Amino acid sequence: MNIRTGKVETLISHLAAKFLEKEASNVSLITVTGCVVTDDLKKATIYFTVIPESKEKAALDFTKRMRSDFRDY
């Protein structure tokens, strides 16, 4: 990983955390734990945890629904 990729990963992680803080309900706590970007910077995978674990599926469904809104953000 080069320096640019690392900076992009950090930036996307912070933006995802801010977006989820703003858009998610208070039913569960969604915490962004990391981000991996491809070398060509075209795709990013964002990792997160959910508390309580029983709300994990609902949080995953929520984040999948909000993908296009996050891209616009």
KEKE-3310 file (N, C-alpha, C; in steps of 0.2 Angstrom, whole numbers, plus 5000, padded with zeros to 4 digits):
npx = (5004:5003:5007:4997:4985:4983:4980:4968:4960:4959:4952:4940:4936:4933:4924:4913:4910:4905:4894:4886:4884:4876:4865:4860:4849:4846:4845:4854:4872:4883:4899:4913:4926:4936:4944:4946:4954:4955:4970:4969:4960:4946:4937:4930:4930:4921:4923:4913:4907:4893:4883:4870:4874:4863:4856:4863:4860:4850:4857:4866:4858:4853:4865:4868:4856:4859:4870:4871:4867:4878:4888:4885:4886)
npy = (4994:5011:5028:5037:5028:5024:5037:5039:5029:5032:5044:5040:5031:5040:5049:5040:5036:5048:5050:5039:5042:5053:5048:5036:5027:5028:5015:5006:5005:5009:5007:5012:5002:5001:5003:4997:5000:4998:4996:5004:5014:5013:5005:5003:4995:4995:4992:4988:4988:4982:4986:4982:4965:4958:4967:4967:4962:4971:4983:4980:4978:4991:4999:4994:4998:5012:5014:5021:5034:5037:5037:5049:5058)
npz = (5000:4996:5001:4996:4995:5008:5014:5007:5011:5025:5025:5019:5029:5039:5034:5031:5045:5050:5041:5044:5058:5057:5049:5054:5065:5083:5087:5087:5089:5077:5072:5063:5058:5049:5033:5016:5001:4984:4973:4962:4966:4964:4970:4987:5002:5017:5034:5048:5065:5075:5089:5099:5096:5091:5083:5071:5058:5054:5054:5044:5033:5032:5030:5017:5010:5010:5002:4990:4994:5002:4993:4986:4996)
capx = (5000:5007:5004:4990:4980:4982:4976:4961:4957:4958:4947:4934:4933:4931:4917:4908:4908:4901:4888:4882:4882:4871:4859:4858:4845:4849:4843:4861:4878:4887:4906:4917:4932:4942:4942:4951:4953:4959:4976:4966:4956:4940:4932:4932:4926:4921:4921:4910:4904:4887:4882:4871:4875:4856:4854:4868:4857:4846:4862:4869:4853:4853:4870:4867:4852:4861:4876:4871:4867:4885:4892:4883:4889)
capy = (5000:5017:5033:5039:5024:5025:5043:5039:5024:5035:5049:5037:5029:5046:5051:5034:5037:5054:5049:5034:5045:5057:5045:5030:5028:5027:5009:5002:5009:5007:5010:5011:5000:5001:5003:4995:5003:4994:5000:5009:5018:5013:5002:5003:4991:4998:4988:4991:4984:4984:4985:4975:4960:4956:4972:4967:4961:4977:4988:4978:4980:4999:5001:4992:5003:5019:5015:5027:5041:5038:5039:5056:5062)
capz = (5000:4996:5005:4994:4996:5015:5015:5004:5016:5031:5023:5018:5035:5043:5030:5033:5052:5050:5038:5048:5064:5055:5046:5057:5071:5089:5090:5088:5088:5071:5072:5057:5061:5044:5026:5011:4995:4979:4971:4957:4970:4961:4975:4994:5007:5023:5039:5054:5070:5078:5096:5101:5090:5089:5078:5066:5051:5052:5052:5037:5028:5032:5026:5010:5007:5010:4998:4985:4997:5005:4987:4985:5002)
cpx = (5004:5003:4998:4984:4978:4978:4969:4957:4955:4952:4940:4931:4930:4924:4912:4906:4904:4894:4884:4880:4876:4864:4856:4853:4848:4847:4849:4866:4882:4894:4910:4924:4938:4939:4948:4950:4958:4965:4974:4962:4948:4934:4935:4927:4927:4919:4918:4908:4898:4886:4874:4871:4868:4854:4859:4865:4853:4851:4865:4864:4852:4859:4870:4862:4854:4868:4876:4871:4874:4889:4891:4886:4896)
cpy = (5006:5022:5036:5035:5024:5031:5042:5034:5028:5040:5046:5034:5035:5048:5046:5035:5043:5053:5044:5037:5049:5054:5039:5032:5027:5020:5004:5007:5006:5011:5007:5008:5000:5002:5001:4997:4999:4999:5006:5014:5019:5010:5002:4998:4994:4993:4991:4986:4987:4982:4987:4971:4958:4961:4972:4966:4967:4982:4986:4980:4988:5001:5000:4997:5010:5020:5021:5034:5042:5040:5047:5060:5063)
cpz = (5000:5000:5003:4996:5003:5017:5013:5009:5022:5030:5022:5024:5039:5040:5032:5040:5053:5047:5042:5055:5062:5053:5050:5063:5077:5092:5091:5087:5083:5072:5066:5060:5056:5037:5021:5005:4990:4976:4966:4960:4967:4966:4982:4997:5014:5028:5045:5059:5073:5085:5097:5095:5087:5083:5071:5059:5049:5050:5045:5032:5027:5028:5019:5006:5006:5006:4994:4988:5000:4999:4986:4990:5001)
residu = (MET:ASN:ILE:ARG:THR:GLY:LYS:VAL:GLU:THR:LEU:ILE:SER:HIS:LEU:ALA:ALA:LYS:PHE:LEU:GLU:LYS:GLU:ALA:SER:ASN:VAL:SER:LEU:ILE:THR:VAL:THR:GLY:CYS:VAL:VAL:THR:ASP:ASP:LEU:LYS:LYS:ALA:THR:ILE:TYR:PHE:THR:VAL:ILE:PRO:GLU:SER:LYS:GLU:LYS:ALA:ALA:LEU:ASP:PHE:THR:LYS:ARG:MET:ARG:SER:ASP:PHE:ARG:ASP:TYR)
# end
